[in-house]
Amino acid sequence: MNDPLTSYLHDHLTGSHFAIKLLDSLHDQYQGEELGNFASKLCGEIKRDQEILEQITQRVGKAHLDLPEAAGWLAEKASQMKLHRDHKGVGLGTYEALETLSLGIRGKLALWRALRRIRDFDKRIPAQDFEQLAERAEDQYSQVEERRLELIPITFGQPQPQ
């Protein structure tokens, strides 16, 4: 039987690989623009979080799944997202990419909060400042969400007066 904690950690690790691929795609699509610069900066933060998660995962143990295979599948899905721009300079795919990142960061926040509690009874989880990691996730979420909301009128058009 597979250890639930191991599976949980590996699921989040796979999600972090997807987020990095998605941010790389945003950076490439919007290179030299504010959104591209933001994606690059956020990608660096996500990679630092991923390194912490990888260390925790290695300490807890290997899951019975093929992480490179799962990450490859997710990377393919990220590359298939419709990041193409329309005549307004942004497309629905960009909006959806930011929404996906927003949801993923909320999942990471839930992970850090769960690990803080799991650490109380499972010493495979190393001492870590999970509160600081949760605060960083909150900040990342706020930044992504701000950009996502800014794209609403561009992506969906201004509401018509009634």
Contacts in CASP RR format, 6 or more apart in sequence:
PFRMAT RR
TARGET T0000
AUTHOR 0000-0000-0000
METHOD contacts of the structure
MODEL  1
MNDPLTSYLHDHLTGSHFAIKLLDSLHDQYQGEELGNFASKLCGEIKRDQ
EILEQITQRVGKAHLDLPEAAGWLAEKASQMKLHRDHKGVGLGTYEALET
LSLGIRGKLALWRALRRIRDFDKRIPAQDFEQLAERAEDQYSQVEERRLE
LIPITFGQPQPQ
2 63 0 8 1.000
2 64 0 8 1.000
3 60 0 8 1.000
3 61 0 8 1.000
3 63 0 8 1.000
5 60 0 8 1.000
5 118 0 8 1.000
5 122 0 8 1.000
5 124 0 8 1.000
6 57 0 8 1.000
6 60 0 8 1.000
6 61 0 8 1.000
6 62 0 8 1.000
6 63 0 8 1.000
7 63 0 8 1.000
7 65 0 8 1.000
8 111 0 8 1.000
8 114 0 8 1.000
9 53 0 8 1.000
9 56 0 8 1.000
9 57 0 8 1.000
9 60 0 8 1.000
9 63 0 8 1.000
10 57 0 8 1.000
10 63 0 8 1.000
10 65 0 8 1.000
10 67 0 8 1.000
12 53 0 8 1.000
12 107 0 8 1.000
12 108 0 8 1.000
12 111 0 8 1.000
13 50 0 8 1.000
13 53 0 8 1.000
13 54 0 8 1.000
13 57 0 8 1.000
13 67 0 8 1.000
14 67 0 8 1.000
14 70 0 8 1.000
14 71 0 8 1.000
14 74 0 8 1.000
15 74 0 8 1.000
15 104 0 8 1.000
16 46 0 8 1.000
16 49 0 8 1.000
16 50 0 8 1.000
16 53 0 8 1.000
16 108 0 8 1.000
17 50 0 8 1.000
17 70 0 8 1.000
17 71 0 8 1.000
17 72 0 8 1.000
17 74 0 8 1.000
17 75 0 8 1.000
18 71 0 8 1.000
18 74 0 8 1.000
18 75 0 8 1.000
18 77 0 8 1.000
18 78 0 8 1.000
19 46 0 8 1.000
19 101 0 8 1.000
19 104 0 8 1.000
19 105 0 8 1.000
20 43 0 8 1.000
20 46 0 8 1.000
20 47 0 8 1.000
20 50 0 8 1.000
21 74 0 8 1.000
21 75 0 8 1.000
21 78 0 8 1.000
21 79 0 8 1.000
22 78 0 8 1.000
22 81 0 8 1.000
22 97 0 8 1.000
22 100 0 8 1.000
22 101 0 8 1.000
23 39 0 8 1.000
23 40 0 8 1.000
23 42 0 8 1.000
23 43 0 8 1.000
23 46 0 8 1.000
23 101 0 8 1.000
24 39 0 8 1.000
24 43 0 8 1.000
25 78 0 8 1.000
25 79 0 8 1.000
25 81 0 8 1.000
25 83 0 8 1.000
25 97 0 8 1.000
26 35 0 8 1.000
26 36 0 8 1.000
26 39 0 8 1.000
26 83 0 8 1.000
26 94 0 8 1.000
26 97 0 8 1.000
27 36 0 8 1.000
27 39 0 8 1.000
27 40 0 8 1.000
27 43 0 8 1.000
29 36 0 8 1.000
29 83 0 8 1.000
29 85 0 8 1.000
29 94 0 8 1.000
30 36 0 8 1.000
30 39 0 8 1.000
30 94 0 8 1.000
35 94 0 8 1.000
35 147 0 8 1.000
38 143 0 8 1.000
38 147 0 8 1.000
42 101 0 8 1.000
42 140 0 8 1.000
42 143 0 8 1.000
42 144 0 8 1.000
45 136 0 8 1.000
45 140 0 8 1.000
46 140 0 8 1.000
49 108 0 8 1.000
49 133 0 8 1.000
49 136 0 8 1.000
49 137 0 8 1.000
52 128 0 8 1.000
52 133 0 8 1.000
53 111 0 8 1.000
55 126 0 8 1.000
56 115 0 8 1.000
56 125 0 8 1.000
56 126 0 8 1.000
56 128 0 8 1.000
59 124 0 8 1.000
59 125 0 8 1.000
59 126 0 8 1.000
60 124 0 8 1.000
60 125 0 8 1.000
61 124 0 8 1.000
81 93 0 8 1.000
81 96 0 8 1.000
81 97 0 8 1.000
81 100 0 8 1.000
82 91 0 8 1.000
82 92 0 8 1.000
82 93 0 8 1.000
82 96 0 8 1.000
83 91 0 8 1.000
83 93 0 8 1.000
83 94 0 8 1.000
83 97 0 8 1.000
84 91 0 8 1.000
84 93 0 8 1.000
85 91 0 8 1.000
85 94 0 8 1.000
86 92 0 8 1.000
88 154 0 8 1.000
88 155 0 8 1.000
89 154 0 8 1.000
90 151 0 8 1.000
90 154 0 8 1.000
90 155 0 8 1.000
91 155 0 8 1.000
92 155 0 8 1.000
94 151 0 8 1.000
94 155 0 8 1.000
95 148 0 8 1.000
95 151 0 8 1.000
95 152 0 8 1.000
95 155 0 8 1.000
98 144 0 8 1.000
98 147 0 8 1.000
98 148 0 8 1.000
98 151 0 8 1.000
99 148 0 8 1.000
101 144 0 8 1.000
102 141 0 8 1.000
102 144 0 8 1.000
102 145 0 8 1.000
102 148 0 8 1.000
105 137 0 8 1.000
105 140 0 8 1.000
105 141 0 8 1.000
105 144 0 8 1.000
106 137 0 8 1.000
106 141 0 8 1.000
108 137 0 8 1.000
109 134 0 8 1.000
109 137 0 8 1.000
109 138 0 8 1.000
109 141 0 8 1.000
112 130 0 8 1.000
112 133 0 8 1.000
112 134 0 8 1.000
112 137 0 8 1.000
113 130 0 8 1.000
113 134 0 8 1.000
115 125 0 8 1.000
115 128 0 8 1.000
115 130 0 8 1.000
116 130 0 8 1.000
116 131 0 8 1.000
116 134 0 8 1.000
118 125 0 8 1.000
119 125 0 8 1.000
119 127 0 8 1.000
119 128 0 8 1.000
119 130 0 8 1.000
END
